[in-house]
Amino acid sequence: MKAFIAQMIFYLSMDNLDAMNGYLSSFGWCGTLVSLSLMAIESILIPLPYNTLVKSNELVFGGFFGLLISWTGILIGATLCFYISRLILGNLFKLLGRQIKSEPVKLKQLDRFLSNNSGKIVLVLRLIPLAPFDLVSYLYGATSARYRDFIIATAIGSIPILLACSF
């Protein structure tokens, strides 16, 4: 298993379309699972741009199915980042509020604002090509934002970027 993960990290870090196409093709029908695993690993371990993997998915699995695999992989990666952050950091703003006794009201207001508007904010951030995708997922996991709002906004907001990466 370690060798498999090391190999996936190697191919992700290469950012070489031909190498990625060959790698995914070599798994046959299991290439879909490998691609989803690559997208999850990319999100958690090495936050690199996923453009090469998205393009490879399109070329190896076909236009529509490749986009569907990429979209699913992005949602899995965003979910993992969100919940890892929530698990490790708990509610960051509550924690900071306890540590910084002079400003807890402002932190509560910020957390409430982010939570109440999480769908809109995440959607806008997902539509900005240069916004760090994984960082947004980690940051929102540290707030009290609802997962449902986060993932719906991520699902909608990632479609234009995926289409741009594919063509």
Chimera marker file (.cmm) of the C-alpha trace (Angstrom):
<marker_set name="trace">
<marker id="1" x="0.000" y="0.000" z="0.000" r="1" g="1" b="0" radius="0.5"/>
<marker id="2" x="2.851" y="2.413" z="0.826" r="1" g="1" b="0" radius="0.5"/>
<marker id="3" x="4.382" y="1.782" z="-2.595" r="1" g="1" b="0" radius="0.5"/>
<marker id="4" x="1.034" y="2.419" z="-4.286" r="1" g="1" b="0" radius="0.5"/>
<marker id="5" x="0.552" y="5.738" z="-2.462" r="1" g="1" b="0" radius="0.5"/>
<marker id="6" x="4.157" y="6.739" z="-3.148" r="1" g="1" b="0" radius="0.5"/>
<marker id="7" x="3.632" y="5.979" z="-6.833" r="1" g="1" b="0" radius="0.5"/>
<marker id="8" x="0.443" y="8.068" z="-6.921" r="1" g="1" b="0" radius="0.5"/>
<marker id="9" x="2.224" y="10.988" z="-5.254" r="1" g="1" b="0" radius="0.5"/>
<marker id="10" x="5.050" y="10.647" z="-7.773" r="1" g="1" b="0" radius="0.5"/>
<marker id="11" x="2.658" y="10.885" z="-10.732" r="1" g="1" b="0" radius="0.5"/>
<marker id="12" x="0.775" y="13.797" z="-9.184" r="1" g="1" b="0" radius="0.5"/>
<marker id="13" x="3.969" y="15.755" z="-8.601" r="1" g="1" b="0" radius="0.5"/>
<marker id="14" x="5.205" y="15.187" z="-12.180" r="1" g="1" b="0" radius="0.5"/>
<marker id="15" x="2.423" y="17.311" z="-13.703" r="1" g="1" b="0" radius="0.5"/>
<marker id="16" x="2.965" y="15.400" z="-16.968" r="1" g="1" b="0" radius="0.5"/>
<marker id="17" x="-0.179" y="14.746" z="-19.007" r="1" g="1" b="0" radius="0.5"/>
<marker id="18" x="1.214" y="11.819" z="-21.033" r="1" g="1" b="0" radius="0.5"/>
<marker id="19" x="2.584" y="10.080" z="-17.938" r="1" g="1" b="0" radius="0.5"/>
<marker id="20" x="-0.718" y="10.560" z="-16.089" r="1" g="1" b="0" radius="0.5"/>
<marker id="21" x="-2.712" y="9.235" z="-19.059" r="1" g="1" b="0" radius="0.5"/>
<marker id="22" x="-0.537" y="6.127" z="-19.206" r="1" g="1" b="0" radius="0.5"/>
<marker id="23" x="-0.723" y="5.625" z="-15.468" r="1" g="1" b="0" radius="0.5"/>
<marker id="24" x="-4.535" y="5.826" z="-15.334" r="1" g="1" b="0" radius="0.5"/>
<marker id="25" x="-4.937" y="3.687" z="-18.470" r="1" g="1" b="0" radius="0.5"/>
<marker id="26" x="-2.725" y="0.966" z="-17.016" r="1" g="1" b="0" radius="0.5"/>
<marker id="27" x="-5.383" y="0.192" z="-14.382" r="1" g="1" b="0" radius="0.5"/>
<marker id="28" x="-8.159" y="-0.557" z="-16.880" r="1" g="1" b="0" radius="0.5"/>
<marker id="29" x="-11.598" y="-0.246" z="-15.339" r="1" g="1" b="0" radius="0.5"/>
<marker id="30" x="-10.013" y="0.334" z="-11.900" r="1" g="1" b="0" radius="0.5"/>
<marker id="31" x="-8.517" y="3.553" z="-13.263" r="1" g="1" b="0" radius="0.5"/>
<marker id="32" x="-11.622" y="5.362" z="-12.063" r="1" g="1" b="0" radius="0.5"/>
<marker id="33" x="-10.899" y="4.375" z="-8.461" r="1" g="1" b="0" radius="0.5"/>
<marker id="34" x="-7.234" y="5.274" z="-8.881" r="1" g="1" b="0" radius="0.5"/>
<marker id="35" x="-8.201" y="8.699" z="-10.221" r="1" g="1" b="0" radius="0.5"/>
<marker id="36" x="-10.571" y="9.312" z="-7.300" r="1" g="1" b="0" radius="0.5"/>
<marker id="37" x="-7.806" y="8.228" z="-4.916" r="1" g="1" b="0" radius="0.5"/>
<marker id="38" x="-5.346" y="10.565" z="-6.629" r="1" g="1" b="0" radius="0.5"/>
<marker id="39" x="-7.734" y="13.487" z="-6.249" r="1" g="1" b="0" radius="0.5"/>
<marker id="40" x="-8.258" y="12.702" z="-2.560" r="1" g="1" b="0" radius="0.5"/>
<marker id="41" x="-4.517" y="12.379" z="-1.932" r="1" g="1" b="0" radius="0.5"/>
<marker id="42" x="-3.890" y="15.593" z="-3.849" r="1" g="1" b="0" radius="0.5"/>
<marker id="43" x="-6.355" y="17.419" z="-1.624" r="1" g="1" b="0" radius="0.5"/>
<marker id="44" x="-5.006" y="16.144" z="1.664" r="1" g="1" b="0" radius="0.5"/>
<marker id="45" x="-1.287" y="15.569" z="1.288" r="1" g="1" b="0" radius="0.5"/>
<marker id="46" x="0.019" y="17.702" z="-1.523" r="1" g="1" b="0" radius="0.5"/>
<marker id="47" x="-2.211" y="20.587" z="-2.465" r="1" g="1" b="0" radius="0.5"/>
<marker id="48" x="-1.157" y="20.855" z="-6.116" r="1" g="1" b="0" radius="0.5"/>
<marker id="49" x="-3.259" y="22.097" z="-8.997" r="1" g="1" b="0" radius="0.5"/>
<marker id="50" x="-5.416" y="19.263" z="-10.281" r="1" g="1" b="0" radius="0.5"/>
<marker id="51" x="-5.513" y="20.487" z="-13.900" r="1" g="1" b="0" radius="0.5"/>
<marker id="52" x="-3.392" y="17.616" z="-15.243" r="1" g="1" b="0" radius="0.5"/>
<marker id="53" x="-5.511" y="15.004" z="-13.516" r="1" g="1" b="0" radius="0.5"/>
<marker id="54" x="-8.747" y="16.590" z="-14.757" r="1" g="1" b="0" radius="0.5"/>
<marker id="55" x="-7.447" y="16.665" z="-18.323" r="1" g="1" b="0" radius="0.5"/>
<marker id="56" x="-6.215" y="13.052" z="-18.027" r="1" g="1" b="0" radius="0.5"/>
<marker id="57" x="-9.625" y="11.944" z="-16.764" r="1" g="1" b="0" radius="0.5"/>
<marker id="58" x="-11.223" y="13.530" z="-19.801" r="1" g="1" b="0" radius="0.5"/>
<marker id="59" x="-8.764" y="11.928" z="-22.229" r="1" g="1" b="0" radius="0.5"/>
<marker id="60" x="-8.690" y="8.461" z="-20.628" r="1" g="1" b="0" radius="0.5"/>
<marker id="61" x="-12.351" y="8.064" z="-19.658" r="1" g="1" b="0" radius="0.5"/>
<marker id="62" x="-14.050" y="10.281" z="-22.234" r="1" g="1" b="0" radius="0.5"/>
<marker id="63" x="-15.363" y="13.828" z="-21.998" r="1" g="1" b="0" radius="0.5"/>
<marker id="64" x="-18.521" y="13.468" z="-19.926" r="1" g="1" b="0" radius="0.5"/>
<marker id="65" x="-17.440" y="10.494" z="-17.806" r="1" g="1" b="0" radius="0.5"/>
<marker id="66" x="-14.011" y="12.059" z="-17.232" r="1" g="1" b="0" radius="0.5"/>
<marker id="67" x="-15.624" y="15.272" z="-16.001" r="1" g="1" b="0" radius="0.5"/>
<marker id="68" x="-17.956" y="13.285" z="-13.761" r="1" g="1" b="0" radius="0.5"/>
<marker id="69" x="-14.975" y="11.429" z="-12.244" r="1" g="1" b="0" radius="0.5"/>
<marker id="70" x="-13.107" y="14.715" z="-11.721" r="1" g="1" b="0" radius="0.5"/>
<marker id="71" x="-16.162" y="16.397" z="-10.190" r="1" g="1" b="0" radius="0.5"/>
<marker id="72" x="-16.707" y="13.458" z="-7.841" r="1" g="1" b="0" radius="0.5"/>
<marker id="73" x="-13.021" y="13.455" z="-6.903" r="1" g="1" b="0" radius="0.5"/>
<marker id="74" x="-13.110" y="17.161" z="-6.138" r="1" g="1" b="0" radius="0.5"/>
<marker id="75" x="-16.154" y="16.696" z="-3.898" r="1" g="1" b="0" radius="0.5"/>
<marker id="76" x="-14.484" y="13.766" z="-2.089" r="1" g="1" b="0" radius="0.5"/>
<marker id="77" x="-11.316" y="15.821" z="-1.580" r="1" g="1" b="0" radius="0.5"/>
<marker id="78" x="-13.243" y="18.862" z="-0.351" r="1" g="1" b="0" radius="0.5"/>
<marker id="79" x="-15.227" y="16.672" z="2.041" r="1" g="1" b="0" radius="0.5"/>
<marker id="80" x="-12.086" y="15.070" z="3.430" r="1" g="1" b="0" radius="0.5"/>
<marker id="81" x="-10.411" y="18.454" z="3.965" r="1" g="1" b="0" radius="0.5"/>
<marker id="82" x="-13.550" y="19.865" z="5.586" r="1" g="1" b="0" radius="0.5"/>
<marker id="83" x="-13.935" y="16.997" z="8.056" r="1" g="1" b="0" radius="0.5"/>
<marker id="84" x="-10.218" y="16.627" z="8.804" r="1" g="1" b="0" radius="0.5"/>
<marker id="85" x="-10.214" y="20.284" z="9.748" r="1" g="1" b="0" radius="0.5"/>
<marker id="86" x="-13.374" y="19.922" z="11.788" r="1" g="1" b="0" radius="0.5"/>
<marker id="87" x="-11.987" y="16.864" z="13.583" r="1" g="1" b="0" radius="0.5"/>
<marker id="88" x="-8.539" y="18.286" z="14.297" r="1" g="1" b="0" radius="0.5"/>
<marker id="89" x="-9.356" y="21.918" z="14.920" r="1" g="1" b="0" radius="0.5"/>
<marker id="90" x="-12.869" y="21.485" z="16.226" r="1" g="1" b="0" radius="0.5"/>
<marker id="91" x="-14.448" y="24.858" z="16.020" r="1" g="1" b="0" radius="0.5"/>
<marker id="92" x="-11.470" y="27.152" z="15.518" r="1" g="1" b="0" radius="0.5"/>
<marker id="93" x="-13.343" y="30.328" z="16.314" r="1" g="1" b="0" radius="0.5"/>
<marker id="94" x="-14.613" y="29.028" z="19.648" r="1" g="1" b="0" radius="0.5"/>
<marker id="95" x="-11.114" y="27.867" z="20.521" r="1" g="1" b="0" radius="0.5"/>
<marker id="96" x="-9.624" y="31.230" z="19.595" r="1" g="1" b="0" radius="0.5"/>
<marker id="97" x="-12.383" y="33.007" z="21.490" r="1" g="1" b="0" radius="0.5"/>
<marker id="98" x="-11.351" y="31.212" z="24.674" r="1" g="1" b="0" radius="0.5"/>
<marker id="99" x="-7.681" y="32.048" z="24.114" r="1" g="1" b="0" radius="0.5"/>
<marker id="100" x="-8.232" y="35.711" z="23.206" r="1" g="1" b="0" radius="0.5"/>
<marker id="101" x="-10.465" y="36.909" z="25.992" r="1" g="1" b="0" radius="0.5"/>
<marker id="102" x="-10.560" y="40.522" z="24.795" r="1" g="1" b="0" radius="0.5"/>
<marker id="103" x="-12.080" y="39.799" z="21.367" r="1" g="1" b="0" radius="0.5"/>
<marker id="104" x="-14.434" y="36.792" z="21.693" r="1" g="1" b="0" radius="0.5"/>
<marker id="105" x="-17.463" y="38.783" z="20.537" r="1" g="1" b="0" radius="0.5"/>
<marker id="106" x="-15.820" y="39.676" z="17.207" r="1" g="1" b="0" radius="0.5"/>
<marker id="107" x="-14.740" y="36.078" z="16.650" r="1" g="1" b="0" radius="0.5"/>
<marker id="108" x="-18.274" y="34.877" z="17.371" r="1" g="1" b="0" radius="0.5"/>
<marker id="109" x="-19.613" y="37.457" z="14.939" r="1" g="1" b="0" radius="0.5"/>
<marker id="110" x="-17.134" y="36.353" z="12.276" r="1" g="1" b="0" radius="0.5"/>
<marker id="111" x="-18.005" y="32.696" z="12.796" r="1" g="1" b="0" radius="0.5"/>
<marker id="112" x="-21.734" y="33.485" z="12.696" r="1" g="1" b="0" radius="0.5"/>
<marker id="113" x="-21.274" y="35.527" z="9.512" r="1" g="1" b="0" radius="0.5"/>
<marker id="114" x="-19.247" y="32.754" z="7.838" r="1" g="1" b="0" radius="0.5"/>
<marker id="115" x="-21.732" y="30.105" z="8.964" r="1" g="1" b="0" radius="0.5"/>
<marker id="116" x="-24.841" y="32.032" z="7.948" r="1" g="1" b="0" radius="0.5"/>
<marker id="117" x="-23.408" y="32.928" z="4.549" r="1" g="1" b="0" radius="0.5"/>
<marker id="118" x="-21.244" y="29.875" z="3.943" r="1" g="1" b="0" radius="0.5"/>
<marker id="119" x="-23.035" y="28.767" z="0.796" r="1" g="1" b="0" radius="0.5"/>
<marker id="120" x="-22.680" y="32.147" z="-0.875" r="1" g="1" b="0" radius="0.5"/>
<marker id="121" x="-19.093" y="32.714" z="0.245" r="1" g="1" b="0" radius="0.5"/>
<marker id="122" x="-17.898" y="29.246" z="-0.747" r="1" g="1" b="0" radius="0.5"/>
<marker id="123" x="-19.659" y="29.525" z="-4.106" r="1" g="1" b="0" radius="0.5"/>
<marker id="124" x="-17.927" y="32.824" z="-4.865" r="1" g="1" b="0" radius="0.5"/>
<marker id="125" x="-14.558" y="31.454" z="-3.729" r="1" g="1" b="0" radius="0.5"/>
<marker id="126" x="-14.998" y="28.341" z="-5.887" r="1" g="1" b="0" radius="0.5"/>
<marker id="127" x="-15.674" y="30.534" z="-8.916" r="1" g="1" b="0" radius="0.5"/>
<marker id="128" x="-12.395" y="32.419" z="-8.475" r="1" g="1" b="0" radius="0.5"/>
<marker id="129" x="-9.740" y="30.413" z="-10.349" r="1" g="1" b="0" radius="0.5"/>
<marker id="130" x="-6.845" y="31.542" z="-8.123" r="1" g="1" b="0" radius="0.5"/>
<marker id="131" x="-8.576" y="30.905" z="-4.791" r="1" g="1" b="0" radius="0.5"/>
<marker id="132" x="-6.768" y="28.037" z="-3.005" r="1" g="1" b="0" radius="0.5"/>
<marker id="133" x="-9.353" y="25.255" z="-3.271" r="1" g="1" b="0" radius="0.5"/>
<marker id="134" x="-8.101" y="23.025" z="-0.453" r="1" g="1" b="0" radius="0.5"/>
<marker id="135" x="-7.417" y="25.927" z="1.900" r="1" g="1" b="0" radius="0.5"/>
<marker id="136" x="-11.046" y="27.063" z="1.556" r="1" g="1" b="0" radius="0.5"/>
<marker id="137" x="-12.171" y="23.544" z="2.488" r="1" g="1" b="0" radius="0.5"/>
<marker id="138" x="-9.881" y="23.426" z="5.512" r="1" g="1" b="0" radius="0.5"/>
<marker id="139" x="-10.900" y="26.900" z="6.690" r="1" g="1" b="0" radius="0.5"/>
<marker id="140" x="-14.615" y="26.193" z="6.417" r="1" g="1" b="0" radius="0.5"/>
<marker id="141" x="-14.168" y="22.947" z="8.318" r="1" g="1" b="0" radius="0.5"/>
<marker id="142" x="-12.780" y="25.010" z="11.193" r="1" g="1" b="0" radius="0.5"/>
<marker id="143" x="-15.945" y="27.122" z="11.413" r="1" g="1" b="0" radius="0.5"/>
<marker id="144" x="-19.408" y="26.087" z="12.513" r="1" g="1" b="0" radius="0.5"/>
<marker id="145" x="-20.617" y="26.240" z="8.904" r="1" g="1" b="0" radius="0.5"/>
<marker id="146" x="-22.967" y="23.449" z="7.888" r="1" g="1" b="0" radius="0.5"/>
<marker id="147" x="-21.470" y="20.772" z="5.665" r="1" g="1" b="0" radius="0.5"/>
<marker id="148" x="-24.565" y="20.691" z="3.458" r="1" g="1" b="0" radius="0.5"/>
<marker id="149" x="-24.194" y="24.374" z="2.503" r="1" g="1" b="0" radius="0.5"/>
<marker id="150" x="-20.466" y="23.929" z="1.972" r="1" g="1" b="0" radius="0.5"/>
<marker id="151" x="-20.721" y="20.891" z="-0.304" r="1" g="1" b="0" radius="0.5"/>
<marker id="152" x="-23.620" y="22.226" z="-2.385" r="1" g="1" b="0" radius="0.5"/>
<marker id="153" x="-21.704" y="25.450" z="-3.037" r="1" g="1" b="0" radius="0.5"/>
<marker id="154" x="-18.570" y="23.433" z="-3.815" r="1" g="1" b="0" radius="0.5"/>
<marker id="155" x="-20.487" y="21.152" z="-6.191" r="1" g="1" b="0" radius="0.5"/>
<marker id="156" x="-21.945" y="24.081" z="-8.131" r="1" g="1" b="0" radius="0.5"/>
<marker id="157" x="-18.899" y="26.341" z="-7.958" r="1" g="1" b="0" radius="0.5"/>
<marker id="158" x="-16.418" y="23.734" z="-9.156" r="1" g="1" b="0" radius="0.5"/>
<marker id="159" x="-18.222" y="23.015" z="-12.439" r="1" g="1" b="0" radius="0.5"/>
<marker id="160" x="-16.973" y="26.097" z="-14.364" r="1" g="1" b="0" radius="0.5"/>
<marker id="161" x="-13.377" y="25.499" z="-13.249" r="1" g="1" b="0" radius="0.5"/>
<marker id="162" x="-13.607" y="21.845" z="-14.273" r="1" g="1" b="0" radius="0.5"/>
<marker id="163" x="-14.934" y="22.801" z="-17.677" r="1" g="1" b="0" radius="0.5"/>
<marker id="164" x="-12.144" y="25.340" z="-18.087" r="1" g="1" b="0" radius="0.5"/>
<marker id="165" x="-9.506" y="22.746" z="-17.127" r="1" g="1" b="0" radius="0.5"/>
<marker id="166" x="-10.921" y="20.209" z="-19.554" r="1" g="1" b="0" radius="0.5"/>
<marker id="167" x="-10.951" y="22.176" z="-22.745" r="1" g="1" b="0" radius="0.5"/>
<link id1="1" id2="2" r="1" g="1" b="0" radius="0.2"/>
<link id1="2" id2="3" r="1" g="1" b="0" radius="0.2"/>
<link id1="3" id2="4" r="1" g="1" b="0" radius="0.2"/>
<link id1="4" id2="5" r="1" g="1" b="0" radius="0.2"/>
<link id1="5" id2="6" r="1" g="1" b="0" radius="0.2"/>
<link id1="6" id2="7" r="1" g="1" b="0" radius="0.2"/>
<link id1="7" id2="8" r="1" g="1" b="0" radius="0.2"/>
<link id1="8" id2="9" r="1" g="1" b="0" radius="0.2"/>
<link id1="9" id2="10" r="1" g="1" b="0" radius="0.2"/>
<link id1="10" id2="11" r="1" g="1" b="0" radius="0.2"/>
<link id1="11" id2="12" r="1" g="1" b="0" radius="0.2"/>
<link id1="12" id2="13" r="1" g="1" b="0" radius="0.2"/>
<link id1="13" id2="14" r="1" g="1" b="0" radius="0.2"/>
<link id1="14" id2="15" r="1" g="1" b="0" radius="0.2"/>
<link id1="15" id2="16" r="1" g="1" b="0" radius="0.2"/>
<link id1="16" id2="17" r="1" g="1" b="0" radius="0.2"/>
<link id1="17" id2="18" r="1" g="1" b="0" radius="0.2"/>
<link id1="18" id2="19" r="1" g="1" b="0" radius="0.2"/>
<link id1="19" id2="20" r="1" g="1" b="0" radius="0.2"/>
<link id1="20" id2="21" r="1" g="1" b="0" radius="0.2"/>
<link id1="21" id2="22" r="1" g="1" b="0" radius="0.2"/>
<link id1="22" id2="23" r="1" g="1" b="0" radius="0.2"/>
<link id1="23" id2="24" r="1" g="1" b="0" radius="0.2"/>
<link id1="24" id2="25" r="1" g="1" b="0" radius="0.2"/>
<link id1="25" id2="26" r="1" g="1" b="0" radius="0.2"/>
<link id1="26" id2="27" r="1" g="1" b="0" radius="0.2"/>
<link id1="27" id2="28" r="1" g="1" b="0" radius="0.2"/>
<link id1="28" id2="29" r="1" g="1" b="0" radius="0.2"/>
<link id1="29" id2="30" r="1" g="1" b="0" radius="0.2"/>
<link id1="30" id2="31" r="1" g="1" b="0" radius="0.2"/>
<link id1="31" id2="32" r="1" g="1" b="0" radius="0.2"/>
<link id1="32" id2="33" r="1" g="1" b="0" radius="0.2"/>
<link id1="33" id2="34" r="1" g="1" b="0" radius="0.2"/>
<link id1="34" id2="35" r="1" g="1" b="0" radius="0.2"/>
<link id1="35" id2="36" r="1" g="1" b="0" radius="0.2"/>
<link id1="36" id2="37" r="1" g="1" b="0" radius="0.2"/>
<link id1="37" id2="38" r="1" g="1" b="0" radius="0.2"/>
<link id1="38" id2="39" r="1" g="1" b="0" radius="0.2"/>
<link id1="39" id2="40" r="1" g="1" b="0" radius="0.2"/>
<link id1="40" id2="41" r="1" g="1" b="0" radius="0.2"/>
<link id1="41" id2="42" r="1" g="1" b="0" radius="0.2"/>
<link id1="42" id2="43" r="1" g="1" b="0" radius="0.2"/>
<link id1="43" id2="44" r="1" g="1" b="0" radius="0.2"/>
<link id1="44" id2="45" r="1" g="1" b="0" radius="0.2"/>
<link id1="45" id2="46" r="1" g="1" b="0" radius="0.2"/>
<link id1="46" id2="47" r="1" g="1" b="0" radius="0.2"/>
<link id1="47" id2="48" r="1" g="1" b="0" radius="0.2"/>
<link id1="48" id2="49" r="1" g="1" b="0" radius="0.2"/>
<link id1="49" id2="50" r="1" g="1" b="0" radius="0.2"/>
<link id1="50" id2="51" r="1" g="1" b="0" radius="0.2"/>
<link id1="51" id2="52" r="1" g="1" b="0" radius="0.2"/>
<link id1="52" id2="53" r="1" g="1" b="0" radius="0.2"/>
<link id1="53" id2="54" r="1" g="1" b="0" radius="0.2"/>
<link id1="54" id2="55" r="1" g="1" b="0" radius="0.2"/>
<link id1="55" id2="56" r="1" g="1" b="0" radius="0.2"/>
<link id1="56" id2="57" r="1" g="1" b="0" radius="0.2"/>
<link id1="57" id2="58" r="1" g="1" b="0" radius="0.2"/>
<link id1="58" id2="59" r="1" g="1" b="0" radius="0.2"/>
<link id1="59" id2="60" r="1" g="1" b="0" radius="0.2"/>
<link id1="60" id2="61" r="1" g="1" b="0" radius="0.2"/>
<link id1="61" id2="62" r="1" g="1" b="0" radius="0.2"/>
<link id1="62" id2="63" r="1" g="1" b="0" radius="0.2"/>
<link id1="63" id2="64" r="1" g="1" b="0" radius="0.2"/>
<link id1="64" id2="65" r="1" g="1" b="0" radius="0.2"/>
<link id1="65" id2="66" r="1" g="1" b="0" radius="0.2"/>
<link id1="66" id2="67" r="1" g="1" b="0" radius="0.2"/>
<link id1="67" id2="68" r="1" g="1" b="0" radius="0.2"/>
<link id1="68" id2="69" r="1" g="1" b="0" radius="0.2"/>
<link id1="69" id2="70" r="1" g="1" b="0" radius="0.2"/>
<link id1="70" id2="71" r="1" g="1" b="0" radius="0.2"/>
<link id1="71" id2="72" r="1" g="1" b="0" radius="0.2"/>
<link id1="72" id2="73" r="1" g="1" b="0" radius="0.2"/>
<link id1="73" id2="74" r="1" g="1" b="0" radius="0.2"/>
<link id1="74" id2="75" r="1" g="1" b="0" radius="0.2"/>
<link id1="75" id2="76" r="1" g="1" b="0" radius="0.2"/>
<link id1="76" id2="77" r="1" g="1" b="0" radius="0.2"/>
<link id1="77" id2="78" r="1" g="1" b="0" radius="0.2"/>
<link id1="78" id2="79" r="1" g="1" b="0" radius="0.2"/>
<link id1="79" id2="80" r="1" g="1" b="0" radius="0.2"/>
<link id1="80" id2="81" r="1" g="1" b="0" radius="0.2"/>
<link id1="81" id2="82" r="1" g="1" b="0" radius="0.2"/>
<link id1="82" id2="83" r="1" g="1" b="0" radius="0.2"/>
<link id1="83" id2="84" r="1" g="1" b="0" radius="0.2"/>
<link id1="84" id2="85" r="1" g="1" b="0" radius="0.2"/>
<link id1="85" id2="86" r="1" g="1" b="0" radius="0.2"/>
<link id1="86" id2="87" r="1" g="1" b="0" radius="0.2"/>
<link id1="87" id2="88" r="1" g="1" b="0" radius="0.2"/>
<link id1="88" id2="89" r="1" g="1" b="0" radius="0.2"/>
<link id1="89" id2="90" r="1" g="1" b="0" radius="0.2"/>
<link id1="90" id2="91" r="1" g="1" b="0" radius="0.2"/>
<link id1="91" id2="92" r="1" g="1" b="0" radius="0.2"/>
<link id1="92" id2="93" r="1" g="1" b="0" radius="0.2"/>
<link id1="93" id2="94" r="1" g="1" b="0" radius="0.2"/>
<link id1="94" id2="95" r="1" g="1" b="0" radius="0.2"/>
<link id1="95" id2="96" r="1" g="1" b="0" radius="0.2"/>
<link id1="96" id2="97" r="1" g="1" b="0" radius="0.2"/>
<link id1="97" id2="98" r="1" g="1" b="0" radius="0.2"/>
<link id1="98" id2="99" r="1" g="1" b="0" radius="0.2"/>
<link id1="99" id2="100" r="1" g="1" b="0" radius="0.2"/>
<link id1="100" id2="101" r="1" g="1" b="0" radius="0.2"/>
<link id1="101" id2="102" r="1" g="1" b="0" radius="0.2"/>
<link id1="102" id2="103" r="1" g="1" b="0" radius="0.2"/>
<link id1="103" id2="104" r="1" g="1" b="0" radius="0.2"/>
<link id1="104" id2="105" r="1" g="1" b="0" radius="0.2"/>
<link id1="105" id2="106" r="1" g="1" b="0" radius="0.2"/>
<link id1="106" id2="107" r="1" g="1" b="0" radius="0.2"/>
<link id1="107" id2="108" r="1" g="1" b="0" radius="0.2"/>
<link id1="108" id2="109" r="1" g="1" b="0" radius="0.2"/>
<link id1="109" id2="110" r="1" g="1" b="0" radius="0.2"/>
<link id1="110" id2="111" r="1" g="1" b="0" radius="0.2"/>
<link id1="111" id2="112" r="1" g="1" b="0" radius="0.2"/>
<link id1="112" id2="113" r="1" g="1" b="0" radius="0.2"/>
<link id1="113" id2="114" r="1" g="1" b="0" radius="0.2"/>
<link id1="114" id2="115" r="1" g="1" b="0" radius="0.2"/>
<link id1="115" id2="116" r="1" g="1" b="0" radius="0.2"/>
<link id1="116" id2="117" r="1" g="1" b="0" radius="0.2"/>
<link id1="117" id2="118" r="1" g="1" b="0" radius="0.2"/>
<link id1="118" id2="119" r="1" g="1" b="0" radius="0.2"/>
<link id1="119" id2="120" r="1" g="1" b="0" radius="0.2"/>
<link id1="120" id2="121" r="1" g="1" b="0" radius="0.2"/>
<link id1="121" id2="122" r="1" g="1" b="0" radius="0.2"/>
<link id1="122" id2="123" r="1" g="1" b="0" radius="0.2"/>
<link id1="123" id2="124" r="1" g="1" b="0" radius="0.2"/>
<link id1="124" id2="125" r="1" g="1" b="0" radius="0.2"/>
<link id1="125" id2="126" r="1" g="1" b="0" radius="0.2"/>
<link id1="126" id2="127" r="1" g="1" b="0" radius="0.2"/>
<link id1="127" id2="128" r="1" g="1" b="0" radius="0.2"/>
<link id1="128" id2="129" r="1" g="1" b="0" radius="0.2"/>
<link id1="129" id2="130" r="1" g="1" b="0" radius="0.2"/>
<link id1="130" id2="131" r="1" g="1" b="0" radius="0.2"/>
<link id1="131" id2="132" r="1" g="1" b="0" radius="0.2"/>
<link id1="132" id2="133" r="1" g="1" b="0" radius="0.2"/>
<link id1="133" id2="134" r="1" g="1" b="0" radius="0.2"/>
<link id1="134" id2="135" r="1" g="1" b="0" radius="0.2"/>
<link id1="135" id2="136" r="1" g="1" b="0" radius="0.2"/>
<link id1="136" id2="137" r="1" g="1" b="0" radius="0.2"/>
<link id1="137" id2="138" r="1" g="1" b="0" radius="0.2"/>
<link id1="138" id2="139" r="1" g="1" b="0" radius="0.2"/>
<link id1="139" id2="140" r="1" g="1" b="0" radius="0.2"/>
<link id1="140" id2="141" r="1" g="1" b="0" radius="0.2"/>
<link id1="141" id2="142" r="1" g="1" b="0" radius="0.2"/>
<link id1="142" id2="143" r="1" g="1" b="0" radius="0.2"/>
<link id1="143" id2="144" r="1" g="1" b="0" radius="0.2"/>
<link id1="144" id2="145" r="1" g="1" b="0" radius="0.2"/>
<link id1="145" id2="146" r="1" g="1" b="0" radius="0.2"/>
<link id1="146" id2="147" r="1" g="1" b="0" radius="0.2"/>
<link id1="147" id2="148" r="1" g="1" b="0" radius="0.2"/>
<link id1="148" id2="149" r="1" g="1" b="0" radius="0.2"/>
<link id1="149" id2="150" r="1" g="1" b="0" radius="0.2"/>
<link id1="150" id2="151" r="1" g="1" b="0" radius="0.2"/>
<link id1="151" id2="152" r="1" g="1" b="0" radius="0.2"/>
<link id1="152" id2="153" r="1" g="1" b="0" radius="0.2"/>
<link id1="153" id2="154" r="1" g="1" b="0" radius="0.2"/>
<link id1="154" id2="155" r="1" g="1" b="0" radius="0.2"/>
<link id1="155" id2="156" r="1" g="1" b="0" radius="0.2"/>
<link id1="156" id2="157" r="1" g="1" b="0" radius="0.2"/>
<link id1="157" id2="158" r="1" g="1" b="0" radius="0.2"/>
<link id1="158" id2="159" r="1" g="1" b="0" radius="0.2"/>
<link id1="159" id2="160" r="1" g="1" b="0" radius="0.2"/>
<link id1="160" id2="161" r="1" g="1" b="0" radius="0.2"/>
<link id1="161" id2="162" r="1" g="1" b="0" radius="0.2"/>
<link id1="162" id2="163" r="1" g="1" b="0" radius="0.2"/>
<link id1="163" id2="164" r="1" g="1" b="0" radius="0.2"/>
<link id1="164" id2="165" r="1" g="1" b="0" radius="0.2"/>
<link id1="165" id2="166" r="1" g="1" b="0" radius="0.2"/>
<link id1="166" id2="167" r="1" g="1" b="0" radius="0.2"/>
</marker_set>
